[in-house]
Amino acid sequence: MKKILVTGGCGFIGSAFVRLTVQRGFKIVVVDCLDYAGDFERICQVKSRICFYKTDICNRSKIESIFRKEKPSLVINFAAQTHVDRSIKDPLVFTNTNVVGTQVLLDTCRKINTLERFVQISTDEVYGDILEGEFNETFALNPSSPYSASKASADLLIKAYIRTFQIPAIIIRPCNNYGPWQYPEKFIPRAILYLMLNRKVQVYAQGKNIREWLFVDDCAEGILEIALKAKIGEVYNLGSGFEAQNIEVVRKILSLMDKDQSDIEFVRDRPGHDFRYKLNTDKVRREIGWQAKVSFEDGLKQTIIWCKEHKNWLVKKYQNIERFYQRCYGR
Ligand SMILES: NC(=O)c1ccc[n+]([C@@H]2O[C@H](COP(=O)([O-])OP(=O)(O)OC[C@H]3O[C@@H](n4cnc5c(N)ncnc54)[C@H](O)[C@@H]3O)[C@@H](O)[C@H]2O)c1
């Protein structure tokens, strides 16, 4: 079985990918610096079957020695700073990990000749927003936040490395993910956590912004399929086709948790807030044969059940989130 090196494997999507690939029999090496959003507990159930390095992807010499020792066939780069609100307050951290960190990995890949593929986990946010229609993979990158700008920069760097150095890379652009183990500063788990704590759910502006939602296990499966089957140099959108206004998502959560409209608090909009994202996924369906399996209704029910069963884990993160929003946004 192939050896896969997973960066950011203690994060939300990376850990779902690690659990999936261990179960499928792949040899897995995880590299993660365990920053505030990383947690080894997410992959604790498979810890005896993986090799783990607590390492920053920006650390060139350590990354090179791990690559030389482990000789992976595939590298999947999930490691990133991921929260848009934090990127507005502290953009440089995002440039360091998301751009420089990616470049360190690419430079290391150039030196290691065992590597078959380097897979970059990008985001739908690199396209900016779209009021009508869908983005396909040929659209120009037009990011709005420091987060999406750093991810778009990494995509451009990868394209340049493919062309100039023949790096065997693939770029995957998933839409918004949700599901078990998501850090509760993100929209859906934060709403569920606040309701469990009898607090109001905070919704930006009037909640009209639209996102496309993909269940995390579907995303992990899609990434594995693409990593194994895709042509080198290609870009793939990974979306579910399910889009909803933020307020509709909150109303769904309220009804599944027996709460009502009075549990909503509308707060000042995020600066530069993208209005709508929507991916065209014809390419991944046609070339890879992947499509999402979990409906939003089922995924959300599973997520709420998981959050209730892991309330202590979520509450442990709550202090950190409170501190951030208090310090930066006064709420
Ligand atoms: N969550 C989403 O909805 C979504 C949607 C589209 C794309 N993405 C992309 O998917 C990837 C994973 O997202 P996520 O939601 O799982 O993120 P996450 O914030 O939950 O996890 C990120 C992980 O990367 C690790 N990390 C951060 N900086 C690092 C560094 N310098 N060196 C090593 N490890 C580092 C963290 O410790 C953490 O474990 C990211 O690249 C993100 O841009 C996420």
PDBQT file of the ligand as one rigid body, heavy atoms in Angstrom, charges set to zero:
ROOT
HETATM    1  N1  LIG A 401     -12.939  23.730   6.735  1.00  0.00    +0.000 N 
HETATM    2  C1  LIG A 401     -13.398  24.124   5.553  1.00  0.00    +0.000 C 
HETATM    3  O1  LIG A 401     -14.592  24.387   5.406  1.00  0.00    +0.000 OA
HETATM    4  C2  LIG A 401     -12.474  24.205   4.358  1.00  0.00    +0.000 A 
HETATM    5  C3  LIG A 401     -13.033  24.430   3.095  1.00  0.00    +0.000 A 
HETATM    6  C4  LIG A 401     -12.193  24.487   1.982  1.00  0.00    +0.000 A 
HETATM    7  C5  LIG A 401     -10.843  24.308   2.133  1.00  0.00    +0.000 A 
HETATM    8  N2  LIG A 401     -10.309  24.100   3.370  1.00  0.00    +0.000 N 
HETATM    9  C6  LIG A 401      -8.864  23.876   3.462  1.00  0.00    +0.000 C 
HETATM   10  O2  LIG A 401      -8.692  22.568   3.980  1.00  0.00    +0.000 OA
HETATM   11  C7  LIG A 401      -7.507  22.507   4.797  1.00  0.00    +0.000 C 
HETATM   12  C8  LIG A 401      -7.868  21.968   6.155  1.00  0.00    +0.000 C 
HETATM   13  O3  LIG A 401      -8.851  22.795   6.749  1.00  0.00    +0.000 OA
HETATM   14  P1  LIG A 401      -9.419  22.492   8.207  1.00  0.00    +0.000 P 
HETATM   15  O4  LIG A 401     -10.756  23.109   8.306  1.00  0.00    +0.000 OA
HETATM   16  O5  LIG A 401      -9.230  21.064   8.517  1.00  0.00    +0.000 OA
HETATM   17  O6  LIG A 401      -8.402  23.368   9.087  1.00  0.00    +0.000 OA
HETATM   18  P2  LIG A 401      -8.084  23.323  10.642  1.00  0.00    +0.000 P 
HETATM   19  O7  LIG A 401      -7.836  24.735  11.033  1.00  0.00    +0.000 OA
HETATM   20  O8  LIG A 401      -9.113  22.542  11.383  1.00  0.00    +0.000 OA
HETATM   21  O9  LIG A 401      -6.731  22.485  10.721  1.00  0.00    +0.000 OA
HETATM   22  C9  LIG A 401      -5.510  22.984  10.266  1.00  0.00    +0.000 C 
HETATM   23  C10 LIG A 401      -4.428  22.070  10.819  1.00  0.00    +0.000 C 
HETATM   24  O10 LIG A 401      -3.165  22.540  10.323  1.00  0.00    +0.000 OA
HETATM   25  C11 LIG A 401      -2.245  22.584  11.404  1.00  0.00    +0.000 C 
HETATM   26  N3  LIG A 401      -1.271  23.638  11.118  1.00  0.00    +0.000 N 
HETATM   27  C12 LIG A 401      -1.492  24.974  11.083  1.00  0.00    +0.000 A 
HETATM   28  N4  LIG A 401      -0.346  25.620  10.805  1.00  0.00    +0.000 NA
HETATM   29  C13 LIG A 401       0.612  24.666  10.653  1.00  0.00    +0.000 A 
HETATM   30  C14 LIG A 401       2.007  24.699  10.362  1.00  0.00    +0.000 A 
HETATM   31  N5  LIG A 401       2.627  25.856  10.148  1.00  0.00    +0.000 N 
HETATM   32  N6  LIG A 401       2.673  23.521  10.304  1.00  0.00    +0.000 NA
HETATM   33  C15 LIG A 401       2.041  22.351  10.536  1.00  0.00    +0.000 A 
HETATM   34  N7  LIG A 401       0.731  22.261  10.814  1.00  0.00    +0.000 NA
HETATM   35  C16 LIG A 401       0.027  23.391  10.872  1.00  0.00    +0.000 A 
HETATM   36  C17 LIG A 401      -3.091  22.878  12.638  1.00  0.00    +0.000 C 
HETATM   37  O11 LIG A 401      -2.420  22.494  13.840  1.00  0.00    +0.000 OA
HETATM   38  C18 LIG A 401      -4.332  22.067  12.347  1.00  0.00    +0.000 C 
HETATM   39  O12 LIG A 401      -4.203  20.757  12.827  1.00  0.00    +0.000 OA
HETATM   40  C19 LIG A 401      -6.963  23.927   4.837  1.00  0.00    +0.000 C 
HETATM   41  O13 LIG A 401      -5.900  24.019   3.918  1.00  0.00    +0.000 OA
HETATM   42  C20 LIG A 401      -8.125  24.804   4.417  1.00  0.00    +0.000 C 
HETATM   43  O14 LIG A 401      -7.669  25.972   3.773  1.00  0.00    +0.000 OA
HETATM   44  C21 LIG A 401     -11.101  24.047   4.495  1.00  0.00    +0.000 A 
ENDROOT
TORSDOF 0
